[in-house]
Amino acid sequence: MLWTPRTVPRLPFGRILLRWEPASKAGWDVTARLGLATTDVHLATWPAADDDWPGLIRPTLREVTGLCSALAVATSALDFANRLAES
């Protein structure tokens, strides 16, 4: 995960940005964004999550972190295969 100010133009690949703000009635509005190679994507929103919101979102973030790791390995393998094919 990454802590950044709101003014950051783009997230690095594989980084997850969490933003939480007090909900209008109770709890927290939590939003997660994911940095991909060419863009950031909205990953999820948990509106009015209770005060234990880290426990609520942890499984989703763990899955996304694993997916990013798998994408990084696959990208490295493809780059390596392309270098071997060129030589």
Backbone as CSV, one residue per row, in Angstrom:
resi,resn,N_x,N_y,N_z,CA_x,CA_y,CA_z,C_x,C_y,C_z
1,MET,0.834,-1.168,0.000,0.000,0.000,0.000,0.879,1.232,0.000
2,LEU,0.276,2.340,-0.330,1.030,3.565,-0.486,0.258,4.723,0.120
3,TRP,0.954,5.553,0.845,0.356,6.764,1.388,0.822,7.920,0.517
4,THR,-0.108,8.618,-0.111,0.257,9.743,-0.969,-0.717,10.892,-0.756
5,PRO,-0.292,12.096,-1.083,-1.248,13.206,-1.039,-2.230,13.095,-2.205
6,ARG,-3.326,13.782,-2.094,-4.342,13.733,-3.149,-3.838,14.243,-4.487
7,THR,-2.787,15.033,-4.477,-2.305,15.664,-5.698,-1.435,14.752,-6.553
8,VAL,-1.146,13.544,-6.110,-0.302,12.635,-6.884,-1.001,12.333,-8.207
9,PRO,-0.299,12.563,-9.345,-0.958,12.385,-10.633,-1.289,10.923,-10.969
10,ARG,-0.374,9.987,-10.638,-0.609,8.593,-10.967,0.108,7.700,-9.981
11,LEU,-0.476,6.560,-9.700,0.138,5.598,-8.782,1.156,4.736,-9.521
12,PRO,2.223,4.322,-8.859,3.143,3.357,-9.472,2.446,2.003,-9.664
13,PHE,2.950,1.220,-10.606,2.383,-0.094,-10.898,2.311,-0.958,-9.643
14,GLY,1.154,-1.558,-9.438,0.968,-2.491,-8.337,0.707,-1.858,-6.991
15,ARG,0.669,-0.539,-6.906,0.423,0.123,-5.636,-1.075,0.343,-5.438
16,ILE,-1.486,0.255,-4.210,-2.891,0.454,-3.855,-2.981,1.717,-3.008
17,LEU,-3.878,2.594,-3.381,-4.097,3.823,-2.645,-5.428,3.729,-1.921
18,LEU,-5.409,3.926,-0.612,-6.633,3.942,0.185,-6.946,5.366,0.583
19,ARG,-8.208,5.713,0.496,-8.652,7.013,0.987,-9.874,6.780,1.849
20,TRP,-9.874,7.348,3.027,-11.045,7.218,3.887,-11.422,8.587,4.419
21,GLU,-12.718,8.793,4.463,-13.280,10.051,4.950,-14.484,9.716,5.812
22,PRO,-14.804,10.561,6.777,-15.998,10.293,7.588,-17.249,10.211,6.707
23,ALA,-18.064,9.198,6.945,-19.316,9.043,6.191,-20.322,10.079,6.682
24,SER,-21.329,10.335,5.876,-22.280,11.388,6.224,-23.056,11.085,7.505
25,LYS,-23.387,9.826,7.761,-24.177,9.505,8.962,-23.328,8.837,10.038
26,ALA,-22.561,7.815,9.672,-21.717,7.110,10.637,-20.678,6.300,9.880
27,GLY,-19.567,6.021,10.520,-18.533,5.192,9.918,-17.653,5.976,8.955
28,TRP,-17.126,5.252,7.971,-16.156,5.820,7.037,-16.498,5.431,5.608
29,ASP,-16.300,6.358,4.687,-16.357,6.037,3.263,-14.928,5.730,2.835
30,VAL,-14.683,4.481,2.437,-13.342,4.041,2.078,-13.319,3.740,0.580
31,THR,-12.294,4.240,-0.098,-12.119,4.007,-1.522,-10.716,3.477,-1.758
32,ALA,-10.584,2.512,-2.666,-9.283,1.963,-3.017,-9.065,2.124,-4.520
33,ARG,-7.846,2.574,-4.880,-7.439,2.675,-6.279,-6.199,1.824,-6.478
34,LEU,-6.045,1.296,-7.686,-4.928,0.420,-8.015,-4.147,1.018,-9.167
35,GLY,-2.821,1.098,-9.025,-1.970,1.589,-10.104,-1.603,0.453,-11.040
36,LEU,-1.957,0.612,-12.321,-1.562,-0.344,-13.352,-0.476,0.288,-14.218
37,ALA,-0.020,-0.428,-15.224,1.105,0.053,-16.031,0.818,1.383,-16.710
38,THR,-0.388,1.581,-17.196,-0.677,2.798,-17.955,-1.732,3.693,-17.335
39,THR,-2.376,3.259,-16.273,-3.449,4.055,-15.679,-3.709,3.625,-14.242
40,ASP,-4.529,4.370,-13.550,-5.050,3.979,-12.236,-6.482,3.518,-12.432
41,VAL,-6.890,2.527,-11.676,-8.276,2.060,-11.759,-8.929,2.112,-10.384
42,HIS,-10.211,2.358,-10.398,-11.004,2.316,-9.167,-11.170,0.857,-8.811
43,LEU,-10.676,0.480,-7.670,-10.714,-0.918,-7.252,-11.998,-1.240,-6.511
44,ALA,-12.344,-0.423,-5.538,-13.534,-0.710,-4.739,-13.903,0.499,-3.896
45,THR,-15.150,0.510,-3.443,-15.646,1.503,-2.502,-16.439,0.786,-1.426
46,TRP,-16.189,1.167,-0.205,-16.938,0.642,0.931,-17.618,1.832,1.597
47,PRO,-18.871,2.116,1.252,-19.541,3.275,1.861,-19.986,2.969,3.291
48,ALA,-19.843,3.941,4.149,-20.287,3.861,5.544,-19.777,2.601,6.253
49,ALA,-18.501,2.271,6.024,-17.891,1.133,6.719,-17.754,1.479,8.208
50,ASP,-17.900,0.484,9.059,-17.794,0.764,10.488,-16.350,1.051,10.889
51,ASP,-16.115,1.272,12.157,-14.778,1.644,12.617,-13.746,0.538,12.442
52,ASP,-14.185,-0.682,12.205,-13.272,-1.790,11.957,-13.075,-1.997,10.463
53,TRP,-13.071,-0.909,9.689,-12.982,-1.058,8.238,-11.698,-1.732,7.760
54,PRO,-10.538,-1.628,8.441,-9.378,-2.373,7.945,-9.626,-3.885,7.883
55,GLY,-10.337,-4.422,8.859,-10.663,-5.844,8.818,-11.606,-6.200,7.683
56,LEU,-12.442,-5.269,7.310,-13.399,-5.482,6.217,-12.711,-5.534,4.856
57,ILE,-11.735,-4.662,4.627,-11.142,-4.569,3.301,-9.880,-5.414,3.123
58,ARG,-9.299,-5.887,4.211,-8.036,-6.637,4.130,-8.079,-7.814,3.153
59,PRO,-9.127,-8.664,3.135,-9.129,-9.781,2.177,-9.076,-9.316,0.715
60,THR,-9.795,-8.262,0.387,-9.779,-7.754,-0.983,-8.390,-7.250,-1.350
61,LEU,-7.768,-6.506,-0.457,-6.437,-5.979,-0.743,-5.411,-7.091,-0.870
62,ARG,-5.543,-8.130,-0.076,-4.626,-9.273,-0.172,-4.753,-9.946,-1.536
63,GLU,-5.977,-10.111,-2.030,-6.188,-10.710,-3.347,-5.600,-9.838,-4.454
64,VAL,-5.804,-8.548,-4.365,-5.289,-7.637,-5.388,-3.766,-7.606,-5.363
65,THR,-3.169,-7.616,-4.189,-1.719,-7.631,-4.089,-1.152,-8.897,-4.724
66,GLY,-1.800,-10.032,-4.494,-1.372,-11.284,-5.134,-1.501,-11.230,-6.642
67,LEU,-2.580,-10.637,-7.129,-2.771,-10.493,-8.572,-1.682,-9.610,-9.177
68,CYS,-1.344,-8.521,-8.521,-0.290,-7.634,-9.019,1.059,-8.351,-9.053
69,SER,1.331,-9.141,-8.044,2.582,-9.911,-8.033,2.620,-10.892,-9.199
70,ALA,1.505,-11.559,-9.448,1.440,-12.503,-10.570,1.610,-11.781,-11.907
71,LEU,1.008,-10.610,-12.050,1.169,-9.834,-13.287,2.618,-9.391,-13.479
72,ALA,3.280,-9.007,-12.396,4.681,-8.582,-12.491,5.570,-9.752,-12.927
73,VAL,5.340,-10.938,-12.382,6.116,-12.121,-12.768,5.851,-12.469,-14.227
74,ALA,4.583,-12.437,-14.648,4.253,-12.751,-16.035,4.880,-11.741,-16.997
75,THR,4.863,-10.473,-16.629,5.467,-9.448,-17.473,6.973,-9.658,-17.597
76,SER,7.625,-9.967,-16.502,9.069,-10.235,-16.530,9.382,-11.447,-17.391
77,ALA,8.577,-12.487,-17.282,8.788,-13.691,-18.087,8.624,-13.387,-19.578
78,LEU,7.620,-12.597,-19.926,7.427,-12.227,-21.330,8.574,-11.366,-21.845
79,ASP,9.038,-10.430,-21.040,10.182,-9.604,-21.441,11.416,-10.463,-21.670
80,PHE,11.652,-11.397,-20.769,12.799,-12.299,-20.905,12.675,-13.151,-22.160
81,ALA,11.490,-13.696,-22.410,11.274,-14.509,-23.619,11.495,-13.695,-24.883
82,ASN,11.053,-12.434,-24.877,11.263,-11.577,-26.040,12.747,-11.280,-26.266
83,ARG,13.494,-11.062,-25.180,14.933,-10.827,-25.322,15.636,-12.063,-25.876
84,LEU,15.221,-13.248,-25.411,15.825,-14.491,-25.924,15.495,-14.679,-27.403
85,ALA,14.290,-14.348,-27.812,13.881,-14.516,-29.202,14.635,-13.555,-30.119
86,GLU,15.017,-12.388,-29.595,15.730,-11.406,-30.419,17.203,-11.750,-30.590
87,SER,17.755,-12.555,-29.685,19.192,-12.861,-29.779,19.475,-14.166,-30.473
